[in-house]
Amino acid sequence: MKRSNVRRTRSLRVEQLQARQLMATDLVGLARPGGMSTYSIDGTGNNVAQVEWGSTNEDLVRLARSEYGDGISSMAGSDRPSARFISNALSDQETDIISDRNLSAFVYAWGQFIDHDIGLTPTAGTESIPISVPTGDLYFDPQGTATKVIRASRSVFDANTGTSTTNPRQQVNTITSWLDGSMIYGSDATTAAALRTMQGGKLKLDANGMLPLNNATNFPNGTVSLANDAHRVPDDELFAAGDVRANENIELTGLHTLFAREHNRQASRLASMNPSLSDQELYTRARAIVIGELQSITHNEWLPAVLGNSGMPRYQGYNPRVNPQLSNEFSTAAFRFGHSLLGDDIEFLDNNGIPIADEIPLSEAFFNPKALDGVTIESMFKYLASDPASEFDLKVVGSVRNFLFGAPGQGGFDLASLNIQRGRDHGLADYNDTRVAIGLPRARSFADITRNRDVQAKLQQVYGSVDKIDLWVGVLAEDHVPGASVGPTAGRIISEQFRRMRDGDRFWYQNTFTGSLLREIDSTRLSTIIRSNTPLSNLQENVFFFQAGIEGTVFADVNTNNQRDRFEQSLAGFTVELRSDDVVIATTQTGRDGWYSFNVQDGIRTGKYDVVVTKNQAGQALTTPVQRSVFITRGDQFARRFDLAVPPPSRPAPTAGMTDLAFATPTLDADGVDLAISDLTGVRRRR
């Protein structure tokens, strides 16, 4: 790369840009003619003194010294086992392990969406680094040939690096590192222009509100390059967006579509306030608002969900001395934590959480826009908001560990193996050296990493020493910080990166907007964007958590009136079952006060549930089980005081009509909320 020529050209462009920019104030100001300060498409000029910071084709920075095999550029980890061997030993997920903090599947979907906004380091395809497959590998070498490998090649790097031990190889981020919506708008002028209608400030969408196809009709000056042998359809049947990975899976495609719609909604809103605004003025202002919404959602909702409420320092204003560029440790290891959160399928749910189409395996959703035929993006959003994420741990579901982008031998990869191999390709320091570099104490034993003895034993078996652990493995193996879903190493790397991208950003929304528009953006939630751009309305406010439950008491219904009277006794030790479609999914016993409860960890999602009292405290089956039914239609719904009346043995059982409240469809109020359910308003209270 001829960096100096690029810098001179960009500097001239930035000076011209600065001359015509004016500061934005509030929404009324945005609707007035004239310029406003906002991001350049390629990220230059944000920092006036360091115009290249955060722009395209900048080197990744390092938090720890590189540890290439030769100190310059050769693969790290030559004394460690094959990445596939490690993946098989540590990451093979055989059963569902859901988030202990009830994070929803939207956490990994949003994480991938913003990851594609801030980082892309493609492979060059010229330096092969095949991953050795253990002999007899169930998926990649079932015939026991001992000759199989998983294909991989090294990342692109700055040609001016990798020349000596004082100038080791540095990889390149080819897109902007600002949180600036580049996955929507592009990181280069050609892509940005191709995505626009050039009318009313809007982006291209088809008649159904979907992204434009990547064909010559939509892009007469040449299509966006999306060449990849993993595609299931021709390139001209893929969707086009600001980032070449928009088709990587249909959930990601859905978010790209949602925010293109949101851009057009904001452009229409501004045009209605001032019809005299030009196409460019409307586009610039709508883009600025959407970028602010992305930043607000990420920092006010998503990061607290992942890092906990105290995981990020408070915003203190713009600091021009802060470099926002991605760190290699962040992009190559810590921010790949989302791969452990994935589920193994994708479902399609209606507004009340009822399936409207058959689920598909996640492996069928890669580069396959045809999977969206007959369904809507909002049906995926309802699923993402209603399904718990997998736990943040070393386990990775089979769809991406064995079938990523195709079956083994047919383009298939192992994402866990690739993450480990990519860290070695980039010369990342090992887990322990990275901890020291970021100010954490060195782990002296595997017990310092995790209390889980099974994981300790497997790490010992695989690595032998705490000083040989690959960084990606180490950050996933750690015990979580209290109140967060990450360990201390991942938490520090991620929070440090997002702090720099925020504090070093002159156009950060809190540093740009004022008045009513700032308050509006600051309070924007992802659920707000979804409701504004799709027919989906029945969502919990914070879609990054799915919390729901059914709880109440079992009592002796002495007078058989099917309601709890003051003199009627709670029944301890009774067996209560939670059933879905007549299948028992959880069982509990009532406590001393007759109390029982079921929650997400017991298997509650959206749908109809039966709560059935089946046995008394002596373990004897009730002659007539007592049953009530309820619908859960969204997150943050709790069937509280859901009491079950057990008639005394000497009395006849109440009729089904008295105790069985099952119904074919939920009874909903005007807001689409099941009338049998109360919203979450605080900590659960017992009697």
Secondary structure, 3 states (H helix, E strand, C coil): CCHHHHHHHHHHHHHHHHHCCCCCCCHHHHCCCCCCCCCCCCCCCCCCCCCCCCCCCEECECCCCCCCCCCCCCCCCCCCCCHHHHHHHHCECCCCCECCCCEECHHHHHHHHHHHHHCCCCEEEEEECCEECCCCCCCCCCCCCCCCEECCEEECECCCCCCECCECCCEEECCCCCCCCHHHHCCCHHHHHHCECCCCCCECCCCCCCCCECCCCCCCCCCCCCCCCCCCCCHHHCECCCCCCCCCCHHHHHHHHHHHHHHHHHHHHHHHHCCCCCHHHHHHHHHHHHHHHHHHHHHHHHHHHHHCCCCCCCCCCCCCCCCCCCEHHHHHCHHHHHHHCCCCEEEEECCCCCEEEEEEEHHHCCCCHHHHCCCCHHHHHHHHHHCECECCCCCECHHHHCCECCCCCCCCECHHHHHHHHHHHCCCCCHHHHHHHCCCCCCCCHHHCCCCHHHHHHHHHHHCCCCCCCHHHHHHHCCCCCCCCCCHHHHHHHHHHHHHHHHCCCCCHHHHCCHHHHHHHHCCCHHHHHHHHCCCCCCCCCCCECCEEEEEEEEECCCCCCCCCCCCCECCCCEEEEEECCEEEEEEECCCCCEEEEEHHHCCCCEEEEEEEEECCCCCEEEEEEEEEEEECCCCEEECCCCEEECCCCCCCCCHHHHCCCCCCCCECCCCCECCCEECCCCCCCC
